[in-house]
Amino acid sequence: MDFDWLQLTAILGAATLVNVWMRVRLRVPSAAGSPRRKTPWLSSTTLLACLLAVWALLTIPSEDGFLLAVLATPIQLILLAVAFFRYNRWRGKPVPWHRLVFGNLLVLTVPLPSALAAGELWYRFVHDTTDSIGYTKVARRWLTRHYRFNNVGYRDDVDYDLGTIRADHRITFVGDSFTAGHGIVDVNARTANLLRRDNPSWEVHVLAKNGRDTAAEIKDLKLAAALGYAFDEVVLVYCLNDVMDLLPHWQETLAAAAKEAEGRLALFDSSYLLDTLYYRVVIAQLPGVGDYFSFIGEAYRGELWQRQQERLQTLAQLVERSGGRLSVVTWPFLHGIGPDYAHADIHRRLDEFWRSQGIAHLDLLPLLREHRPEELVVNAADAHPNERASKLAAAAIQPWLRRIIAMPRDRNKNVPKKRD
């Protein structure tokens, strides 16, 4: 429980005083004509307590305190409405216009906090999913619930022996959230684990973390080599956004999103519902957040594309020097998959580059473009591959990898060579 006691006291105190005020100010007398008790101090105290409760909600980020408030508010309003209408019926006099306005506003106000309470309960206790970037409280909680890390800090349900290869072949998948299985609850339903299940003679490792780009993947491989990791077959699982760190637009977008989030009311930090709405309505409308796919093509032209090629060459050379052989699998952007896929030219450029380096490349675009996006993504707000897409990818990667493994390699050039 993370109650902030000042917030809790303010909310409960206001609720108690509202009930007392209704019982005293709107009390139906036991006998006709008996005087109504006048307690102006109670009205002032109740108003002050309610203002204090509102202040606490707006300034103190307590999840449980906010939940208590959204659950208590509809009940308080309903009790107030019942007492108000009972009192006016008991008076037996025409209702003045200001009371009529107040009563109608009271009736119209009740559904709003009720809907807020229902939404908060849903997003806090039922809704369990991700978004593409992992900004929302719901998505961060999903990661806490469903990501389990092994002895070397990567998401998996088995530990890794870094040095000794205990199988016929070690297949090391290197990548980002597409490879780690962002949005997939059961880690054994992601692509790499499906390949491990169907190929018991392979020792499958997954060196993948959310948010990795090419520069970070190079650092991870350097660290693995320094720790004595035994490289064998290394599969770089490439996503088109692995180049985003080179784009000035994207860095500016991240800074703008962070600045926008820092200035919001603490109320949004207390609520799962309001936090989700904030990121989907406010942050998603910032330039470059919802449409960064549209300018990613800049990274595959001119100087930026040259820099990315150099980074990929560095990665390939690192694998070769460490005794491994590199191959590459490329994922398309699944949200835009289809016959009119907008980034086909980038896939062509990548395929030409890998061919020029003598490195085996499997592009998943031809396999997946015949499917509808909603069949392949985790949900409407998360364009990562779901279980179906992972299964399709595993079915394509398996025979491709088997062919690569069967080919002897020239360790000096890190390319397959013909059998003698």
N, C-alpha and C positions, 0 to 999 in steps of 0.2 A: 504494500500500500504506500502511495506517495502523497498522502494528504498534506497539504500545507495548512497548518493549524489556524493561521489567521484567516485564510480563505474559508475553511470549514466553519469556523466560529461565525464569520460574517453571514454565510449562507443559512446556517441553522438558526442564527439569531433573527435574521430577517423573516424566515419562514414562521418562527414562533410568534413574533410580534404581529405578523399579518393575521394569524389565527386568533390571537388575543383581540386584535382590533376588530375583526369580524364579529367575535362573540359579544364585545362590549358595544361597539358603535352601531352594529346592525342587528342587535339582539331584539327578538320579538318579545315584547313585554308579556308577562303572565296574565295580566288583566288589562282590559281596555282602558285607555286613558292614563295608565301609570306612566310616570315621567321617564324619558330616555336619559340615561346617564351621560353627562357631558365630560369628556376626558380629552381636551385639546392636547395635553402633554403626550397622550398615547399616540395620537395621529402624527405629531411631529417626530416622536421617537421612531415610529414605524417607518416613516418616510426616510429618516436619516439612516436607519438600518438597511433599508432597501438600496439606497444609494451606495452604502458601504459594500453591500454584496455585489452590486454591479461593478464597482471599482475593483474588488478582489478578482472577479472573473476576468476583467480586462487586463490586469497587470500581473497576476500571479499565475505562472504556468504549472498548474497541478491537474493532471489527467483525471484523477479520481474525484477531485473537488468539482471539476467541470461536469463530470458525469452525474454527480449528485445534484448539481444545480439544474441540469437539463431534465432530470427525472422529477425533481421537486416542483419545478416551475409550472408544468401543466396541471399538476394536482392543486397547487395553490390557486391558480387562475380559475379552475373549475369550482373549488370551494368558494372563492370570492363571488363568482357569478351566481351560484346557488343562493348564497346569503343575500346578495344584492337584490335578486328578483323576489325572494321571499319577503324581504323587508318592504319592497315597493307594493307587493300584493297586500301585505298586512296594513299598510297605511290607508289603502282604499281611496286614495286621492288621485287626481290626474297627475301623470308623471311630467315634471318640468322638462323643457327641451334639453337642458344640459345633462340631466340624468338619462334621458333617452339616448343622447349621443354616447354617453359613457357606457351604457348597457350594450349598445350595438357594437361599439369598439371592443368591449370585453368579449362578446361572443365571437367576433371576427378574429381576435387575437389568439384565442385558445388553440386553433389548429396549427399555428406556426411553431410554438414550442413543442407541441406534440409530434409534429413532423421532425423537428430537430432531435428530439429524444429518440424517435424510432431510427433515424439515420445514424445517430451516434452509436446506438446499440448494435446496429448492423455492421458498421465499419469497424467497430472495436472488437466485437466478439464473433462475428460470422464471416465477414468478408476477409478472405485470406488469399491474396494474390500479389502480383508485382506490377510495376510500370517499367517502361523502357530504361529509364535512367536510375531508378531507385531513390527518388527524392522523397516520396511521401512517407508518413509514419507507418502506413499499412505495408508498404513495400519493405521498409527497413525492418519491421517486425517479422515479415515473411522470411527475410534472410536470417534473422536470429533463430527462427523456429526450424528452418529446413536446411541450413548450411551446417554441416559437420566437417571438421578439418582433421586431417590425419597427422602423422608424426612430423611431417615436413611442412605443414601449414597450407596444404591444398585440399580443396573439397573432394573427398572420396571416403568410401567406407572400408578401405584397406590401407595399411601402412606401406611405405616404400623403403626397400633396401637400396640405398643409393649406389653402392659399389658393385655388389655381386649381382650378375644377371642369372636368375634362377629358372629360366625357361629357355626355349629354343631361340626366342627373339624378344627383345624389349622394344615396345612401341611407345614412344613418348610424344604425346599430343601437347602442343604449345599453343596457347591462345588466350582469348578473353572470355567474356560472359557467355558467348555462344558455345564455347567449349566447356565452360564450367557448369552449364545447365541452368542458367538464370531463368526462373519461372517454372522449372520442372521440380516437383516435390520429391519424387523418388530418384535419387542419384543414379540408380541402376537403369533408369529409362533414358538417360542421355546417350549420345552417340558412342563415346569412347567405352562406356561400361557395357553397352550392347555388344561391341566388338570383343571385349574381354570375355563376356559370357559365351559367345559363339566360337571363340578360338582359345581353348585352354592351354595351348602351347605358346601363347603370347603372354608376355608380362606387360600389361598396359598401365602406363603412368599418365597422369593428367596434370601438367604444369600450367594451370590456367587460373586466372583471377579476373573478377569483374573490373572493367575499365582499363584493361591493359591495351597499350598501343605498341607499335613496333619498337620504339625506344625502350619501353619497360620490359618487353619480351627479351630484348638483347641483354638487359641487366639481369634478368632472371636466369638466363642461360649461362652468363658469366659466373653468377653466384653458384649455380649447380656445378659447373666445371671446377670452381675453386674448392668445393666441398667433396670433390672426388667422384662426382656422378659418372656412371658408366653409360656413355651414349652408344646407341645402336641405330635403330630406325627412328628418326625424328620427323614428325608431321606437324608442320606449321599450319594451323587452322586460321586462315586469313579472312578478315572482314574488311569491307571497303572503308569503314570508319577507323581502321587502325592508323590512318594517316592524319587524324583530326588534330593532333597536337601541333602539326606544322601550319595549321590554318590560323592566321591572326583573327579572323572573324569569330572562330569558335572560342578562342581565349577571351575575347571581349564579351561574348555571350555568357560564358561561365561567370565572369566577373560581374556582369550586370545582374544575372540571376541571384548570385550570392548577396549582392548589395540590396536587391529588392527584398529578399527573404529576411535579411537582418533588420529591416525597418518595419516589419509587420507587428501587429499587436500580439502580446503574449497569449491572448485567447486562442490564436491559431495553433500554438504549440500545445495547448491543452486538449484539443479536439481532433479526433481521427477524421471526422466528417469534414469539418471546416478546413483542416490541413489538406485533404484531398481536393476539395473544391478550389482552394487557393492555388495549388500547383496546376490544376487543369484549366483554370480560368485566367489567372493572373500571369503565372510564370510561363505557361504555354503560349501566351500571346506576345512574349518578348521577341524581338527580331532575332532570328537564328535558332530559337529553341524548337519550335514546331516545324520549321522548314529547313533545318540544316542539311537535309538530304539534297536540297536543291542546289546548294553551292559547293557540295563536296567534289564536284567535277574539277574545281580549280586546283585541287591537290594532285590531279593526274595530268597536269599540263605544265609545260615550262620548267622553271627552276624548282618548284616544289616537287614535281614528279621526278626530277633528277635527284633531288635529295632523298626521296623515298626509295628510289632504286639503289642508291648508295647504302642506305640503312639495311635494305633487304640483302644486299651483297655481303655486308658485314655479318649479318645473322647467319647466312649460309656458310661463310668462311669460319665462323666460330664453331658451328656444328662439325665441320670437316676437321678442323684442328683438334677437336675433342674426340675424334674417332668415330663420328656418326655420319649418317647419310640423310640428307634433307629431302623431303618431298612436301608438297603443298596442296591443301584443299581450300578452295575459296567458296564462301557463302555469299549469296546475293542478299540484297535488302528484301526481306520477305513481305513487308507491308506493301511493296510496289510490284510484286511479282506478277507476271502475266505476259501475254503476247506483246504488249507495248511497254515492256520494262524499260525504264528511262536510263539505266546505267549500263546497258549492254556494251557500250564502247569502252568503259573502264575494264570490264571483264576481258575484252579483247586485248587491251594494252597489257594487262597483267599476264595473260597467257603468252603473249609474244615475249615478254620479259623473261618469264621462267624458262621458256624454250631456249632463249638465247643463252641462258646460264646452264643449260643441260640438266635442269632439275624437273623431275616429274611433277605434273600439275593436274589436279582434278577439279574442274569447275562444276559446281552443283547447279548452276543456272539452267542448263538444258534439262536436267532431271526435274526441277521444281517449277519451271515456268508454266507448265501445263495445269498446275493446281491453283485454286483460289487462295488469296492471302489468308482468309479466315480459317482455312483448313490447316494452315502451317504455323500460325503465330500463337503465342501463349494466350493473349486476350486482345481486346480492341485498343488497350492502352500500352501494350507490351508487344513489340515486334520481334522478340526473340523466338527461336524455333521451339515449338512444342514437342510433345512426345511423338506425334505422327511424323513431323519433319525430321526429328532425330532418327527415327526408325528408317525412313527413306534414305537419309544420308548414310547410315551405317550399312544398309544393303548395297549402296553404290561403292562405298569406300573399301569394303571387305575384299572383293575380287581384285580391285585395283591395287591394294596393298599386297595381296598375295603374289601378284605378278612382279611387283617391285622386289619383294623379299627373295623371290626365286632367282633374281638376276644378280650375278656376282658384281661387285663394285670395285672401281678403281679408287682406292683410298687417297691417292694423290690428287685426283680431280673431283672426287665426290660425285661421280656420275656412274650410272649403270654401264656395264660392258658386257659384251657377248660372252657366252661360255666358250671355253676352249674345246 
